[in-house]
Amino acid sequence: MRKWNFCAGPATMPEPVLRETQEELLEWKNSGMSVMEMSHRSDLYMNIANEAKKDLGDLINLPDTHDILFLQGGATSQFALIPLNFSHLGEPEYLLTGSWSKKAIAEAEKITKLNVVASSADDRFTYVPEYKDWILKSKTSYFHYVSNETIQGNTLHTVPNIPNPIVCDMSSAILAEPINVSDFSMIYAGAQKNIGPAGLTIVIIEKDFLDQCSGNIPNIFNYAQHSMNGSMLNTPPTFAWYMAGKVFKWLKSIGGLEKMQLINQKKAKTLYDFIDSSSFYSNPVRIENRSLMNVPFVLQDANLDSRFLDESFNANLLNLKGHRSVGGMRASIYNAIPQEAIDDLIIFMKAFESKYG
Ligand SMILES: Cc1ncc(COP(=O)(O)O)c(C=O)c1O
């Protein structure tokens, strides 16, 4: 029996995608083989890969100025690859808003000097510093930020209006709502939240930016090389790419990102409204920076945490434990989590409150 899984990633997949994959697992469309057994250079597989790329492009209104790469290595690899490819443009600028931007900065610092434009570490990353408080040193070096901090549950809801090439870790926010790709020189995301199974990393990158990739790094680390080779410089994560294609079709079938945004806004509002109306639960994040995808919350009495987790597990609500670094609870409510799951979570939370509050 499938249960509601609020895991932050790898996360819940849309059920129709899992079912279709199951049907096709042994043999893909009279090909005599599973997708996972196909050569990545075969016509059969190239069609699957190209269709997935086109569907993602349709969903995000990909402009001709940008390319999409299907890579391995996770978002964490990009923390290193971005400065390897682009730090020669000048000392990069980083916004520090939580655990993931902190990791991105720590990795980049092994490669280059950089400037942290602002930080919300002073208040345990419960907000995103306002633009007026940022100190940018350069207009030409890239600017990096994490649009949605998965662990702290904070989001910068607007794209900064600055001249620098903007590089964004959108791992836990991509495809949750429409994006204007032209605002970015590079967007990247590990697949395991809103895209598909772990192992695939999506990079959406401006062609002019690709032209500026450093030539002094091995090909496998070079974004321009990946683009020139259609993400087939080496064997890509073929099965994850195929499943991501199914997720893109599922998103199209429900009405694309505009529709997904409405569904997500309703889900998040129901949960935040409930938390705010209770004195038993609370969410520490500034209202204007609250995440659409990751909702952390704490119980007034932390001694009840383990009981909350045991009882929610028994109520078929899985993976509500907050990240070990911040404690408390977190409900990750990515695209594949329906409103019904939120409603069931709230029913449970109310019952728990009346039992122990
Ligand atoms: C915002 C963000 N960045 C980076 C990562 C790291 O991703 P990966 O495990 O794909 O390297 C995560 C993973 O949860 C994340 O949420």
The ligand as an ORCA input file, in Angstrom:
! r2SCAN-3c Opt
* xyz 0 1
  C      18.744     23.060     -2.793
  C      19.600     21.833     -2.883
  N      20.826     21.940     -3.443
  C      21.623     20.871     -3.557
  C      21.242     19.636     -3.101
  C      22.196     18.473     -3.250
  O      21.751     17.716     -4.303
  P      22.446     16.363     -4.768
  O      22.221     15.366     -3.676
  O      21.706     16.061     -6.035
  O      23.878     16.637     -4.997
  C      19.988     19.467     -2.522
  C      19.577     18.124     -2.069
  O      18.658     17.903     -1.357
  C      19.145     20.598     -2.411
  O      17.944     20.493     -1.848
*
